[in-house]
Amino acid sequence: MNTSSRSIICEHCDSLFESVPLAHSQKAECTRCGAVLERGQRLSIQALFALALTAAMLFMLANAFPVISISMEGLSNQATLLASVEALAQGRITPMAAVTGLTIILAPLLQICLLCWLLGFATAGRAAPGFRTCMRALEHLRPWSMLEVCLLGILVAIVKLAGMLDVHPGIGLWALGMVTVLLILISGKGIRRLWDDLEGQLQ
């Protein structure tokens, strides 16, 4: 996390370094533990905002369309993310349904909304209202957004069920995979550059 426009702290060993400009293909590493401190910015703020809007549209598709379709002897069933949460809520592991809904629907949704809010103002060179609160909320949401875990679980289920049933990935699964990739590209250290880019407006 950047403490100023000229200093950066290693997240792993708390070593303090002076921040230097980096080219697109360059990265700065901690001399103490070898962790990556910074990478050269490959995408502009406008590009990040466009990716955030794309992630928002894909997330709607991921929730609107089935992620997996199962058929056997003329009978078929389709599952969406919300239907999966509802199915868990009807069993003996109802608390698991709340955790699942939080990690695969609510947390990613809030994450995408905050990214669009922050980057939308940043494209105009302005700090969004509630900038500090939103940035801190993004950091707290990152561990709770587990789309990649959900995606991996669905892929494992498809492989396991393929030998017994006719299993087909749905549009929602493809959209979910693309959302996962986009959030990895946008969030994390990529969005933290806003602290430096908008530092003059945060005084």
C-alpha positions as CSV (number, residue, x, y, z in Angstrom):
1,M,0.0,0.0,0.0
2,N,1.4,3.4,-0.9
3,T,1.9,5.7,2.0
4,S,2.7,8.7,-0.3
5,S,3.6,9.4,-3.9
6,R,7.3,8.6,-3.1
7,S,7.1,5.7,-0.7
8,I,5.8,2.2,-0.8
9,I,5.6,-0.5,1.9
10,C,6.0,-4.2,1.2
11,E,2.8,-6.0,2.2
12,H,4.7,-9.1,3.3
13,C,7.6,-7.8,5.4
14,D,6.7,-4.1,5.9
15,S,10.0,-2.9,4.4
16,L,9.8,0.7,3.2
17,F,11.1,1.7,-0.3
18,E,11.1,4.8,-2.5
19,S,8.7,4.5,-5.3
20,V,10.1,5.0,-8.8
21,P,8.4,5.3,-12.2
22,L,8.0,2.0,-14.0
23,A,7.6,1.2,-17.7
24,H,4.8,-1.1,-18.8
25,S,6.9,-4.3,-18.7
26,Q,8.8,-3.5,-15.5
27,K,8.1,-4.4,-11.9
28,A,9.6,-3.5,-8.6
29,E,10.5,-6.3,-6.1
30,C,11.2,-6.2,-2.4
31,T,14.9,-6.7,-1.8
32,R,14.2,-8.4,1.5
33,C,11.5,-11.0,0.7
34,G,11.3,-10.9,-3.1
35,A,7.6,-9.9,-3.2
36,V,6.3,-7.8,-6.1
37,L,5.8,-4.2,-4.8
38,E,4.6,-2.6,-8.0
39,R,4.1,-3.3,-11.7
40,G,4.2,-0.8,-14.6
41,Q,0.7,0.3,-15.4
42,R,-0.4,-1.4,-18.6
43,L,-4.0,-0.1,-18.6
44,S,-5.2,3.5,-18.4
45,I,-8.0,4.6,-16.1
46,Q,-10.3,4.8,-19.0
47,A,-9.5,1.2,-20.0
48,L,-10.0,0.0,-16.4
49,F,-13.4,1.8,-16.3
50,A,-14.4,0.1,-19.5
51,L,-13.4,-3.3,-18.1
52,A,-15.4,-2.6,-14.9
53,L,-18.5,-1.8,-17.0
54,T,-18.0,-5.0,-19.0
55,A,-17.6,-6.9,-15.7
56,A,-21.0,-5.5,-14.5
57,M,-22.8,-6.6,-17.7
58,L,-21.2,-10.0,-17.6
59,F,-22.1,-10.4,-13.9
60,M,-25.7,-9.8,-14.8
61,L,-25.5,-12.5,-17.5
62,A,-23.8,-14.9,-15.0
63,N,-26.8,-14.5,-12.7
64,A,-29.5,-14.5,-15.3
65,F,-28.5,-17.5,-17.3
66,P,-27.8,-21.1,-16.1
67,V,-24.2,-22.0,-15.3
68,I,-24.8,-25.7,-15.8
69,S,-27.4,-27.9,-17.5
70,I,-28.0,-31.6,-16.6
71,S,-30.1,-34.1,-18.5
72,M,-30.7,-37.8,-18.2
73,E,-33.3,-40.1,-19.9
74,G,-35.4,-37.2,-21.1
75,L,-35.3,-35.3,-17.8
76,S,-33.3,-32.1,-17.6
77,N,-32.5,-29.4,-15.1
78,Q,-30.7,-26.1,-15.1
79,A,-28.9,-24.3,-12.3
80,T,-28.2,-20.7,-11.8
81,L,-26.1,-19.1,-9.1
82,L,-29.2,-17.9,-7.2
83,A,-30.9,-21.3,-7.6
84,S,-27.9,-22.9,-6.1
85,V,-28.0,-20.7,-3.0
86,E,-31.8,-21.4,-2.7
87,A,-31.2,-25.1,-2.8
88,L,-28.7,-24.9,0.0
89,A,-31.1,-22.9,2.1
90,Q,-33.7,-25.7,2.0
91,G,-31.4,-28.3,3.4
92,R,-29.8,-28.8,6.8
93,I,-26.9,-26.5,6.0
94,T,-28.9,-23.3,5.8
95,P,-26.0,-21.2,7.2
96,M,-23.9,-22.4,4.3
97,A,-26.4,-20.8,1.9
98,A,-25.9,-17.4,3.6
99,V,-22.1,-17.7,3.2
100,T,-22.4,-18.9,-0.4
101,G,-24.7,-16.0,-1.3
102,L,-22.3,-13.6,0.3
103,T,-19.2,-14.9,-1.5
104,I,-20.5,-15.5,-5.0
105,I,-23.3,-12.9,-5.4
106,L,-23.3,-10.1,-2.8
107,A,-19.5,-9.5,-2.3
108,P,-18.7,-9.6,-6.1
109,L,-21.7,-7.3,-6.8
110,L,-20.6,-4.7,-4.3
111,Q,-17.0,-5.0,-5.6
112,I,-18.1,-4.3,-9.1
113,C,-20.4,-1.4,-8.1
114,L,-17.5,0.2,-6.1
115,L,-15.1,-0.2,-9.0
116,C,-17.5,1.4,-11.4
117,W,-18.2,4.3,-9.0
118,L,-14.5,5.0,-8.3
119,L,-13.3,4.6,-11.9
120,G,-16.2,6.5,-13.3
121,F,-15.2,9.7,-11.4
122,A,-11.5,9.0,-12.0
123,T,-11.9,9.1,-15.8
124,A,-13.0,12.7,-15.3
125,G,-10.0,13.4,-13.1
126,R,-12.1,13.6,-9.9
127,A,-12.1,11.7,-6.7
128,A,-15.5,10.0,-6.1
129,P,-17.6,11.1,-3.1
130,G,-16.6,8.8,-0.2
131,F,-13.4,7.9,-2.0
132,R,-11.5,6.8,1.1
133,T,-14.4,4.7,2.4
134,C,-14.9,3.0,-0.9
135,M,-11.3,2.2,-1.4
136,R,-11.1,0.7,2.1
137,A,-14.4,-1.2,1.5
138,L,-12.8,-2.7,-1.7
139,E,-9.9,-4.0,0.3
140,H,-12.2,-5.6,2.8
141,L,-14.4,-7.2,0.1
142,R,-11.5,-8.8,-1.8
143,P,-11.2,-11.8,0.6
144,W,-14.9,-12.4,0.5
145,S,-15.3,-12.3,-3.2
146,M,-14.7,-16.0,-4.2
147,L,-15.9,-16.2,-7.8
148,E,-12.8,-18.2,-8.7
149,V,-13.5,-20.8,-6.0
150,C,-17.1,-21.0,-7.3
151,L,-15.8,-21.4,-10.9
152,L,-13.4,-24.1,-9.9
153,G,-16.1,-26.0,-8.0
154,I,-18.5,-25.9,-11.0
155,L,-15.7,-27.2,-13.3
156,V,-15.0,-30.1,-10.8
157,A,-18.7,-30.9,-10.7
158,I,-18.9,-31.0,-14.5
159,V,-16.0,-33.4,-14.7
160,K,-17.4,-35.6,-11.9
161,L,-20.9,-35.8,-13.3
162,A,-19.9,-36.2,-17.0
163,G,-19.5,-39.9,-16.6
164,M,-23.1,-40.4,-15.3
165,L,-25.2,-37.6,-16.8
166,D,-25.2,-35.3,-19.8
167,V,-23.7,-32.2,-18.5
168,H,-23.4,-29.0,-20.4
169,P,-21.9,-25.6,-19.3
170,G,-24.3,-22.8,-19.7
171,I,-24.0,-19.2,-20.8
172,G,-23.8,-18.2,-17.1
173,L,-20.6,-20.3,-16.6
174,W,-18.8,-18.6,-19.5
175,A,-19.9,-15.2,-18.2
176,L,-18.7,-16.1,-14.7
177,G,-15.3,-17.1,-16.0
178,M,-14.9,-13.8,-17.8
179,V,-16.0,-11.8,-14.8
180,T,-13.5,-13.6,-12.6
181,V,-10.6,-12.7,-15.0
182,L,-11.7,-9.1,-15.3
183,L,-11.9,-8.6,-11.5
184,I,-8.4,-10.0,-11.2
185,L,-7.2,-7.5,-13.8
186,I,-9.0,-4.5,-12.3
187,S,-8.9,-5.0,-8.5
188,G,-5.9,-5.3,-6.2
189,K,-2.8,-3.2,-7.0
190,G,-4.3,-1.9,-10.3
191,I,-7.0,0.1,-8.5
192,R,-4.6,1.3,-5.7
193,R,-3.0,3.7,-8.2
194,L,-6.0,6.0,-7.6
195,W,-4.5,7.0,-4.3
196,D,-1.5,8.5,-6.1
197,D,-3.4,9.8,-9.2
198,L,-6.0,11.7,-7.1
199,E,-3.7,12.6,-4.2
200,G,-4.1,16.3,-4.8
201,Q,-7.9,16.1,-4.3
202,L,-7.7,14.1,-1.1
203,Q,-6.2,16.8,1.1
